[in-house]
Amino acid sequence: MAISVTCPDCEHAFSVRDEYAGKRGKCPRCGGVFRAEPTEPAVGVAMPAALAARSGISLGGASQSNGGFAIDTAAASHPPAPTGRKSGGKAKKKPARGHQASPSMPIWGWITIAVLGVAGFVGGALVYTSRGSEAIAIAERIDDGSEADKTKQKLLDEIGGLQKEIDTLKANLVAAEKAVGSKPKGKDAFGNIEKHVIPGVVKVFPYVNGQPRIDNTASGFLIEVNGKVLVATTYRVCEGAEKIGIKLGTGTEYEAEGIVAAAENQDIVILKPKSEMPGAEPLVMAENVALNRGDTVYAIGNPGRQEFTTSRGVVTRVLAQDKYMEENATFDVAMRRETAANPEYIEHDARIFPGDYGGPLLNANLEVIGMNQLLVTMTLNDQRSIVQTYGAAKRIQHIKAVAAKATDTILPYPPAPKEEKKAEKKDDAKEPPADDGEAKPDDGDTPTDEPKDGDAAATDELTAKIDVLYKECDAFDWKPTSDEQYGKLTEIARRVTEAKLLTDADDGKESADEAADKVLARLNEAKWETTDAEAVNKFAAALEPVQDAGICFVGVVRGVTSLNGASAIIFQMEGSDTLAIVASEKASGIQPGTRGIVLGQFASGDKQKIKNKQDDKEFTAIMVKSKGLVTLQ
């Protein structure tokens, strides 16, 4: 960087190298002495030229080493050169060419000039600082503001586009509401039943003598099992049917090909439609849904002559079948008891009627949680019945378990139950004879050895069931260790009793009798230890009496009695205090202390009170009818 100087004698302007700063030298023209005073460097600010023009700052000269911007002032491009003197003498007054020599300036003048120079420098610095800061602020406003404005405008454009889409959707919604009607406030799943549930509900009716029985209709619902659409409904509707009709909510009727799975004691049957049913849609079965009191439920069915009605209610309780029966609730139909399963029922207050049986009970998500099967009338403590009734639906897991057993084999429809004959027996029941010193029941139905009627098809089916149960019981050596195994044992006890009660006039009696004898012979071969007997009796003692349900226990003969004019044996279940009165014409030949296995059926749904007149003690006993006594050593 060069230093600009002016000779004080001849005023010749020239420049010297910066290493002479603060030193004296001779003028190259006149030889006069000068002093090279250093100049203040220009301060640079980096900004574009256009911005500098707007802020009042001009571009500096190329000689400036920093390449920046210099303050635009009125000062000369070169600072005033200081005066110089020759060393060792006075200043030589030699005029420059064509000019007169300047007079000598007094000291106060130099002081004034110095003061003004310093003031100018300070003022310039202040101006520079102010204008430079202003320029930077302007630059920031221009750059940031420009980008912010662009971003803001872009967002505004996007918002405008979204608003247009929202306006379009609102317009479409208004048009749709005008076309189909707006959704009422507070509308729940009840409003979706027509669309999502009714296509999966059916009306089921049996044909007898070529005519549909309109007095024995039921409801059902469609389920999907292994890709096939099947119908789940109540077992009762199939009893005694020649064929089964299926009616959809559209009014179209179809025919069922037959039964593919059934659980008689759970009142569940799975039917296979004979053809495809267009428009039918299987319902969604709930998966492990927890039920609480107060949960909303919907019942769909076909009560009486009405079709596909809907009622809403809440869950009142969820309880096992054994608990239900302990409460002595009044059921409108006989509760069929599956000993092994002890199924759970969902009690609810949605209005249902007999024609609704087999229909679905749904939760708030319109998932099937149960199958309606019963009406329950609550009874007060003084045995008065009250008008309020509740519906009882078997939980969906039991329906799923039966449906999972569906096969391609078509089973025949079961024979009609013989309810009229049972009623006649009850009407003809006799009072017990006068006190003769033996233990007698106070009241109850009379066990009888009178056989059941049955046609050839029913007897053949009975024989086939005994054979199947024989194999299943043989698999666990006839000594059950679970509810399921004991359920098999009670079922074969019921079937053996039915077979032994057949008369010679019944077709197929001989084959059924042979199947029953085979079971009794197998039990006679089994070695029953005390622990085995206690295990069986533990299951038997837990049973609640259900008329015609099967029972099997190991007992010890405590005596004989006379029951409604017939001989009966008093058994005590081994390992418990439970007594059983078993009608038998062989009672006179049985000695007290005899140990044996009893296979039979409950003769009554009630427990009976008996009194031993010898010691005036009262006992509670179950009433059993049996033809299958196996004596044990």
Secondary structure as UniProt FT lines:
FT   STRAND          2..6
FT   TURN            8..10
FT   STRAND          13..17
FT   HELIX           18..20
FT   TURN            21..22
FT   STRAND          24..26
FT   TURN            28..30
FT   STRAND          33..35
FT   HELIX           49..55
FT   STRAND          58..59
FT   TURN            62..63
FT   TURN            65..66
FT   STRAND          69..70
FT   TURN            87..88
FT   TURN            97..98
FT   HELIX           107..180
FT   TURN            185..186
FT   HELIX           189..192
FT   HELIX           193..196
FT   HELIX           198..200
FT   STRAND          201..208
FT   TURN            209..210
FT   STRAND          211..212
FT   HELIX           214..216
FT   STRAND          218..225
FT   TURN            226..227
FT   STRAND          228..233
FT   HELIX           235..238
FT   TURN            239..240
FT   STRAND          243..248
FT   TURN            249..250
FT   STRAND          253..263
FT   HELIX           264..266
FT   STRAND          268..273
FT   TURN            278..279
FT   TURN            293..294
FT   STRAND          296..301
FT   TURN            304..305
FT   STRAND          309..320
FT   HELIX           321..326
FT   TURN            327..328
FT   STRAND          330..331
FT   TURN            339..341
FT   STRAND          344..348
FT   HELIX           354..356
FT   TURN            357..358
FT   STRAND          360..362
FT   TURN            364..365
FT   STRAND          368..379
FT   TURN            381..382
FT   STRAND          385..395
FT   HELIX           396..403
FT   TURN            404..405
FT   HELIX           419..427
FT   STRAND          440..441
FT   HELIX           456..475
FT   TURN            476..478
FT   HELIX           483..500
FT   TURN            504..505
FT   TURN            507..508
FT   HELIX           509..525
FT   HELIX           530..541
FT   TURN            547..548
FT   STRAND          550..563
FT   TURN            564..565
FT   STRAND          566..573
FT   TURN            574..575
FT   STRAND          579..583
FT   TURN            585..586
FT   HELIX           587..589
FT   TURN            592..593
FT   STRAND          595..602
FT   STRAND          608..612
FT   TURN            613..616
FT   STRAND          617..632
//
